[in-house]
Amino acid sequence: MKVLEITGGKELSGTIRISGAKNSSVALIPAAILADDTVTICNVPEITDTDALSDILTYLGAEVRRASESIVINPVTIENKEIKEEQAKKLRASYYFMGALLGKYKHVEMYFPGGCSIGQRPINLHLKGFEALGATVTNDGNKYIVDADELNGANIYLDIASVGATINIMLAAVKAKGKTTIDNAAKEPEIVNIATFLNNMGAKISGAGTSEIVIDGVDSLKGCFHEVIPDRIEAGTYTIIGALMGNYLKIDNIIPEHLESLTSKLTEMGVSLDIGPDYLIVNSEKNYKPVNVKTLGYPGFPTDLQQPFSVLLTKCNGESSIVETIWENRFMHVPYLNKMGAKIEVEGMKAKISGPTPLKCCEVEATDLRAGAALVAAALTAEGTTTITNINHILRGYENIVEKLTDVGAKIELKEI
């Protein structure tokens, strides 16, 4: 079993360079199926999620090569066959193969995807979108069969502005006949990045980043070169860590406007920030003011950052609150923070954090990806050496986290026990 051992209290100084966005990469890799020639995607993080998706592509018969931060995919040799349960359940984003395979071959067979247990994560919006385009969906236990004689453009309204459903419908619709409109589409930067990728291949997509996306179907898509945007969640996580322990800690290779919901809250708290065109510098301060946070879809405060942010709120002078509106199990890290000395009360989808409270070391478990990030942040500020178990969740989403933190002064070790 792999664990992280972190000795807290170390000042962090230097530069952390942000990797490509996990939430873009995990959609771009399956989307490469739609091309009729080789695709090169650069700035792809080397994390277990991208490895799992590459393995599925290889299983389907694609030629896949990793070259430093790039991935080169030739989908010409793909055989459209069933994606097995053990492959699909490794990560939630395996469901993007549904949209990509349906869009190209009009048929897909795969099992229900896996991922973190942060709440009910049905894919009904994805399936309704496929049906609106003309597909028939059959559910056989945990297996889905999605089939169509042809796909035709449609007007699709999403009951919830779901990132996954927005992307999956885009993938299925790019080669459909006629025009597709997605209303109440999610607006996240990753969706813009994926639409740009598809347009580089020859798709005709407009409105990405707004609540209405229009897709005019095309007959074919060509190969292309594409770059993944910087990971705003990784950047936000390290910025929060800098607010806890930073001494002129530079977070480099960012798009500052992607972080505005976080940096505005940090400024409200009293965190020292110097924001440049593609970087920010953060310093830890004393006497932070309490703040209230409510998670929302972009451009609101990201649900993926509320868990690490809750650690910072333990340092505020007074009572802060977090209202979670996206996932109902986003507070599974709280018992472990309380075990470390925090004073957090959870009622339903709201948490009340009383501070300041010093944190102390103990053994804790990463129950999901962002809970793991929160525990890393807590361990870095805690007294003594904290052991974090079940760290595969963390490695799914943070490239070279041990090396990046070690390089700026943290005492953190990945151990096999």
C-alpha positions as CSV (number, residue, x, y, z in Angstrom):
1,M,0.0,0.0,0.0
2,K,1.3,3.5,-0.9
3,V,1.1,6.3,1.6
4,L,2.2,9.9,1.9
5,E,4.1,10.9,5.0
6,I,4.2,14.7,5.5
7,T,6.0,16.6,8.2
8,G,4.2,19.9,8.7
9,G,5.3,23.4,9.6
10,K,7.8,23.8,6.7
11,E,7.8,27.2,5.0
12,L,7.2,26.9,1.2
13,S,9.2,29.1,-1.1
14,G,10.0,29.0,-4.8
15,T,8.0,28.1,-7.9
16,I,5.4,25.5,-8.6
17,R,4.6,25.1,-12.3
18,I,1.1,24.1,-13.1
19,S,0.4,21.1,-15.3
20,G,-2.2,20.7,-18.0
21,A,-5.8,20.5,-16.9
22,K,-6.9,17.0,-15.8
23,N,-10.5,17.8,-16.6
24,S,-9.6,18.8,-20.2
25,S,-7.3,16.0,-20.8
26,V,-9.7,13.2,-19.7
27,A,-12.1,14.4,-22.4
28,L,-9.6,15.2,-25.1
29,I,-8.1,11.7,-25.1
30,P,-11.4,10.0,-25.9
31,A,-12.3,12.8,-28.3
32,A,-9.3,11.9,-30.5
33,I,-11.3,8.9,-31.7
34,L,-13.4,11.2,-33.8
35,A,-10.4,12.1,-36.1
36,D,-9.6,10.4,-39.3
37,D,-5.8,11.0,-38.8
38,T,-3.2,11.4,-36.1
39,V,-3.8,13.8,-33.3
40,T,-1.1,15.3,-31.0
41,I,-2.2,16.7,-27.7
42,C,0.5,18.5,-25.7
43,N,0.6,19.6,-22.0
44,V,-1.1,16.4,-21.0
45,P,-0.4,15.6,-17.3
46,E,1.1,12.3,-16.4
47,I,-1.5,11.1,-13.9
48,T,-3.2,7.8,-13.5
49,D,-6.5,9.0,-15.1
50,T,-4.8,9.9,-18.4
51,D,-2.9,6.5,-18.2
52,A,-6.2,4.6,-17.8
53,L,-7.8,6.4,-20.8
54,S,-4.7,5.7,-22.9
55,D,-5.0,2.1,-22.0
56,I,-8.6,2.0,-23.2
57,L,-7.5,3.6,-26.5
58,T,-4.8,0.9,-26.9
59,Y,-7.3,-1.8,-26.0
60,L,-9.6,-0.5,-28.8
61,G,-6.6,-0.7,-31.3
62,A,-5.4,2.9,-31.5
63,E,-1.7,3.7,-31.7
64,V,-0.8,5.7,-28.6
65,R,2.6,7.2,-27.9
66,R,3.6,9.4,-24.9
67,A,6.4,11.8,-25.6
68,S,7.3,14.0,-22.6
69,E,4.2,16.1,-21.9
70,S,2.5,15.1,-25.2
71,I,0.4,12.2,-26.3
72,V,0.1,11.2,-30.0
73,I,-3.0,9.2,-31.0
74,N,-3.6,7.5,-34.3
75,P,-7.2,6.3,-34.2
76,V,-7.3,4.9,-37.7
77,T,-6.8,1.3,-36.5
78,I,-9.5,1.4,-33.9
79,E,-11.9,-1.6,-33.6
80,N,-15.2,-0.5,-32.0
81,K,-15.7,-3.2,-29.3
82,E,-17.1,-3.4,-25.8
83,I,-15.2,-1.5,-23.2
84,K,-15.0,-3.8,-20.2
85,E,-16.2,-3.2,-16.7
86,E,-12.7,-3.2,-15.1
87,Q,-11.6,-0.6,-17.6
88,A,-14.6,1.7,-17.3
89,K,-14.8,1.7,-13.6
90,K,-11.2,3.0,-13.1
91,L,-12.4,6.6,-13.6
92,R,-15.5,8.6,-14.1
93,A,-14.3,10.2,-17.4
94,S,-14.4,6.8,-19.2
95,Y,-17.9,7.9,-20.1
96,Y,-16.5,10.2,-22.7
97,F,-15.9,7.2,-24.9
98,M,-19.7,6.9,-25.1
99,G,-20.0,10.2,-27.0
100,A,-16.9,9.7,-29.1
101,L,-17.7,6.2,-30.2
102,L,-21.3,7.0,-30.8
103,G,-20.4,10.1,-32.8
104,K,-18.0,8.2,-35.1
105,Y,-19.4,4.7,-35.3
106,K,-23.1,5.2,-34.2
107,H,-22.6,2.4,-31.7
108,V,-21.0,1.9,-28.3
109,E,-21.0,-0.8,-25.6
110,M,-19.5,-0.1,-22.2
111,Y,-20.1,-0.4,-18.5
112,F,-21.1,2.3,-16.0
113,P,-18.0,4.4,-15.2
114,G,-16.2,4.7,-11.9
115,G,-14.6,7.6,-10.1
116,C,-14.7,9.2,-6.7
117,S,-17.7,8.5,-4.4
118,I,-18.6,12.2,-3.9
119,G,-22.3,11.7,-4.5
120,Q,-25.0,10.5,-6.9
121,R,-23.5,10.8,-10.3
122,P,-26.1,9.5,-12.8
123,I,-25.5,9.8,-16.5
124,N,-29.1,10.3,-17.4
125,L,-28.5,13.7,-18.9
126,H,-25.9,12.2,-21.2
127,L,-28.2,9.4,-22.3
128,K,-31.2,11.8,-22.9
129,G,-28.9,13.9,-25.1
130,F,-27.9,10.8,-27.1
131,E,-31.6,9.8,-27.4
132,A,-32.5,13.3,-28.6
133,L,-29.9,12.9,-31.4
134,G,-31.6,9.7,-32.5
135,A,-29.9,7.0,-30.5
136,T,-31.5,4.1,-28.7
137,V,-30.1,3.4,-25.2
138,T,-30.3,-0.1,-23.7
139,N,-29.3,-0.8,-20.1
140,D,-28.3,-4.4,-19.3
141,G,-27.3,-4.3,-15.6
142,N,-24.3,-2.1,-15.4
143,K,-23.7,-2.2,-19.2
144,Y,-25.0,0.4,-21.6
145,I,-25.6,-0.2,-25.3
146,V,-26.1,3.0,-27.3
147,D,-27.0,2.5,-31.0
148,A,-28.2,4.6,-33.9
149,D,-28.9,4.2,-37.6
150,E,-27.9,7.8,-37.9
151,L,-27.6,10.8,-35.7
152,N,-29.5,14.0,-36.4
153,G,-29.1,17.4,-34.9
154,A,-31.6,18.4,-32.1
155,N,-32.4,21.1,-29.6
156,I,-31.3,19.7,-26.2
157,Y,-32.0,21.4,-22.9
158,L,-30.0,20.3,-19.9
159,D,-31.9,20.3,-16.6
160,I,-28.6,20.8,-14.9
161,A,-25.6,22.6,-16.4
162,S,-23.5,19.4,-16.3
163,V,-19.9,19.6,-17.6
164,G,-19.9,15.9,-18.4
165,A,-23.2,15.9,-20.3
166,T,-22.3,19.1,-22.2
167,I,-19.0,17.5,-23.4
168,N,-20.5,14.1,-24.2
169,I,-23.3,15.6,-26.3
170,M,-20.8,17.8,-28.1
171,L,-18.7,14.6,-29.0
172,A,-21.8,12.8,-30.2
173,A,-23.2,15.7,-32.2
174,V,-20.1,16.9,-34.1
175,K,-20.7,14.4,-37.0
176,A,-24.5,14.4,-36.7
177,K,-26.6,15.6,-39.6
178,G,-27.8,19.2,-39.2
179,K,-27.6,21.6,-36.3
180,T,-27.6,20.7,-32.6
181,T,-28.2,23.3,-29.9
182,I,-27.3,22.6,-26.2
183,D,-29.2,25.0,-23.9
184,N,-28.2,25.5,-20.3
185,A,-24.8,24.2,-21.2
186,A,-22.0,24.3,-18.7
187,K,-19.5,27.1,-19.1
188,E,-16.3,25.8,-17.7
189,P,-13.0,26.7,-19.4
190,E,-12.4,23.0,-20.0
191,I,-15.4,22.9,-22.3
192,V,-14.0,25.8,-24.3
193,N,-10.7,23.9,-24.6
194,I,-12.4,20.8,-25.9
195,A,-14.6,22.8,-28.4
196,T,-11.4,24.4,-29.7
197,F,-9.8,21.0,-30.1
198,L,-12.8,19.7,-32.1
199,N,-12.9,22.9,-34.2
200,N,-9.1,22.4,-35.0
201,M,-10.2,19.0,-36.3
202,G,-12.8,20.6,-38.6
203,A,-15.9,20.7,-36.4
204,K,-18.2,23.7,-36.4
205,I,-18.9,24.6,-32.8
206,S,-19.8,28.1,-31.5
207,G,-20.9,29.4,-28.2
208,A,-18.6,27.3,-26.0
209,G,-18.2,29.1,-22.7
210,T,-21.8,30.4,-22.8
211,S,-25.1,28.8,-21.8
212,E,-25.9,28.0,-25.5
213,I,-23.6,25.9,-27.7
214,V,-24.4,25.4,-31.4
215,I,-22.9,22.5,-33.3
216,D,-23.3,22.3,-37.1
217,G,-22.5,18.7,-38.0
218,V,-19.7,17.8,-40.4
219,D,-18.9,14.7,-42.4
220,S,-15.4,14.2,-41.3
221,L,-12.7,15.4,-38.9
222,K,-9.0,15.6,-39.5
223,G,-6.0,15.2,-37.3
224,C,-4.6,18.2,-35.5
225,F,-2.2,19.6,-32.9
226,H,-3.7,20.9,-29.7
227,E,-2.6,22.2,-26.3
228,V,-4.3,21.6,-23.0
229,I,-5.0,24.6,-20.8
230,P,-3.4,24.9,-17.4
231,D,-5.2,23.1,-14.6
232,R,-7.1,25.7,-12.6
233,I,-7.9,23.3,-9.8
234,E,-4.3,22.3,-9.4
235,A,-3.4,26.0,-9.4
236,G,-6.1,26.8,-6.9
237,T,-4.9,23.9,-4.6
238,Y,-1.3,25.2,-4.5
239,T,-2.5,28.7,-4.1
240,I,-4.5,27.7,-1.0
241,I,-1.4,25.8,0.3
242,G,0.6,29.0,-0.3
243,A,-1.9,30.9,1.8
244,L,-1.3,28.4,4.6
245,M,2.5,28.1,4.4
246,G,3.9,30.2,1.6
247,N,6.7,32.7,1.7
248,Y,6.8,34.3,-1.7
249,L,5.5,31.1,-3.3
250,K,5.0,31.5,-7.1
251,I,2.3,29.6,-8.9
252,D,3.4,29.6,-12.5
253,N,1.7,28.8,-15.8
254,I,-1.8,29.8,-14.9
255,I,-4.7,31.7,-16.5
256,P,-5.6,34.2,-13.8
257,E,-9.2,34.8,-14.9
258,H,-9.9,31.1,-14.4
259,L,-9.1,31.6,-10.7
260,E,-11.0,34.8,-10.0
261,S,-13.7,33.1,-7.8
262,L,-10.9,31.8,-5.5
263,T,-8.6,34.8,-5.6
264,S,-11.4,37.2,-4.7
265,K,-12.2,35.1,-1.6
266,L,-8.6,35.0,-0.7
267,T,-8.3,38.8,-0.9
268,E,-11.5,39.1,1.2
269,M,-9.8,36.9,3.8
270,G,-6.6,39.0,3.8
271,V,-4.3,36.7,1.9
272,S,-1.4,38.5,0.2
273,L,-1.5,38.0,-3.5
274,D,0.5,39.4,-6.4
275,I,-1.2,38.4,-9.7
276,G,0.7,38.6,-12.9
277,P,-0.3,37.8,-16.5
278,D,0.4,34.1,-16.2
279,Y,1.4,33.6,-12.5
280,L,0.6,34.6,-9.0
281,I,2.7,35.0,-5.9
282,V,1.1,34.1,-2.5
283,N,2.3,34.7,1.0
284,S,0.9,33.3,4.2
285,E,-0.4,35.9,6.6
286,K,-1.8,36.0,10.1
287,N,-5.3,37.1,11.3
288,Y,-7.3,35.9,8.4
289,K,-10.9,37.1,8.3
290,P,-13.7,34.5,8.2
291,V,-15.6,34.2,4.9
292,N,-18.6,32.4,3.5
293,V,-18.4,30.3,0.4
294,K,-21.1,28.7,-1.9
295,T,-20.0,26.3,-4.6
296,L,-21.4,26.9,-8.1
297,G,-20.7,26.0,-11.7
298,Y,-18.2,28.2,-13.5
299,P,-17.6,31.2,-13.0
300,G,-18.7,30.5,-9.4
301,F,-16.5,29.0,-6.7
302,P,-15.5,25.5,-7.8
303,T,-16.7,22.5,-5.9
304,D,-13.3,20.9,-6.6
305,L,-11.6,23.6,-4.4
306,Q,-14.0,23.7,-1.5
307,Q,-12.3,20.8,0.3
308,P,-8.8,22.3,0.2
309,F,-10.3,25.7,1.0
310,S,-12.0,24.3,4.2
311,V,-8.5,23.7,5.6
312,L,-7.6,27.4,5.1
313,L,-10.8,28.4,6.9
314,T,-9.5,26.7,10.0
315,K,-7.0,29.5,10.2
316,C,-9.6,32.3,10.2
317,N,-10.5,34.3,13.2
318,G,-14.1,33.5,13.6
319,E,-16.8,31.4,12.0
320,S,-16.8,30.6,8.3
321,S,-19.2,28.6,6.2
322,I,-19.3,26.5,3.1
323,V,-22.5,25.6,1.2
324,E,-22.0,22.8,-1.3
325,T,-24.5,22.8,-4.1
326,I,-23.0,20.3,-6.5
327,W,-22.1,17.0,-4.8
328,E,-23.7,15.8,-1.6
329,N,-20.7,13.8,-0.3
330,R,-18.2,16.5,-0.6
331,F,-17.5,16.6,3.2
332,M,-16.1,13.2,3.7
333,H,-12.7,14.8,4.6
334,V,-14.2,16.7,7.5
335,P,-14.0,13.8,10.1
336,Y,-10.3,13.6,9.4
337,L,-9.8,17.4,9.7
338,N,-11.6,17.2,13.0
339,K,-9.4,14.4,14.1
340,M,-6.5,16.7,13.4
341,G,-7.9,19.4,15.6
342,A,-10.3,21.3,13.4
343,K,-13.7,22.4,14.6
344,I,-16.1,21.8,11.7
345,E,-19.8,21.0,12.0
346,V,-21.6,19.6,9.0
347,E,-25.4,19.7,8.5
348,G,-26.6,18.4,5.2
349,M,-24.7,20.2,2.5
350,K,-23.4,23.0,4.7
351,A,-20.3,23.1,6.9
352,K,-19.6,25.6,9.7
353,I,-15.9,26.1,10.4
354,S,-14.8,27.8,13.7
355,G,-11.2,29.1,13.9
356,P,-8.5,29.5,14.4
357,T,-7.6,26.0,15.3
358,P,-4.1,24.5,15.2
359,L,-3.9,21.1,13.5
360,K,-1.9,18.2,14.7
361,C,-0.6,15.1,13.0
362,C,-2.3,11.7,12.8
363,E,-3.2,9.0,10.3
364,V,-5.9,10.0,7.8
365,E,-7.5,8.6,4.6
366,A,-8.0,10.2,1.3
367,T,-11.6,9.3,0.5
368,D,-11.6,11.0,-2.9
369,L,-9.3,13.1,-5.1
370,R,-10.1,16.6,-3.6
371,A,-10.4,15.3,-0.1
372,G,-6.9,13.9,-0.5
373,A,-5.7,17.4,-1.6
374,A,-7.4,18.9,1.5
375,L,-5.5,16.4,3.7
376,V,-2.2,17.2,2.0
377,A,-2.8,20.9,2.7
378,A,-3.8,20.1,6.3
379,A,-0.7,17.9,6.8
380,L,1.6,20.7,5.5
381,T,0.4,23.1,8.2
382,A,0.0,20.5,11.0
383,E,2.4,19.8,13.8
384,G,4.3,16.6,13.5
385,T,4.2,13.9,10.7
386,T,0.9,13.0,9.2
387,T,0.3,9.7,7.2
388,I,-2.2,9.8,4.4
389,T,-3.5,6.4,3.1
390,N,-5.5,5.5,0.0
391,I,-3.4,8.0,-1.9
392,N,-4.3,6.6,-5.3
393,H,-7.1,9.1,-5.3
394,I,-4.5,11.9,-5.1
395,L,-2.3,10.5,-7.8
396,R,-5.3,10.4,-10.2
397,G,-5.3,14.2,-10.4
398,Y,-2.1,15.8,-9.3
399,E,1.0,15.3,-11.5
400,N,4.3,14.9,-9.6
401,I,2.7,16.3,-6.4
402,V,5.6,14.9,-4.2
403,E,8.3,16.4,-6.4
404,K,6.5,19.8,-6.8
405,L,6.0,20.2,-3.1
406,T,9.5,18.9,-2.2
407,D,11.1,21.4,-4.6
408,V,9.5,24.4,-2.6
409,G,10.6,23.1,0.8
410,A,7.9,20.6,1.9
411,K,9.0,17.4,3.7
412,I,6.8,14.9,1.9
413,E,7.6,11.3,1.0
414,L,5.8,8.7,-1.0
415,K,6.2,5.3,0.8
416,E,5.2,1.7,0.2
417,I,4.2,-0.1,3.4
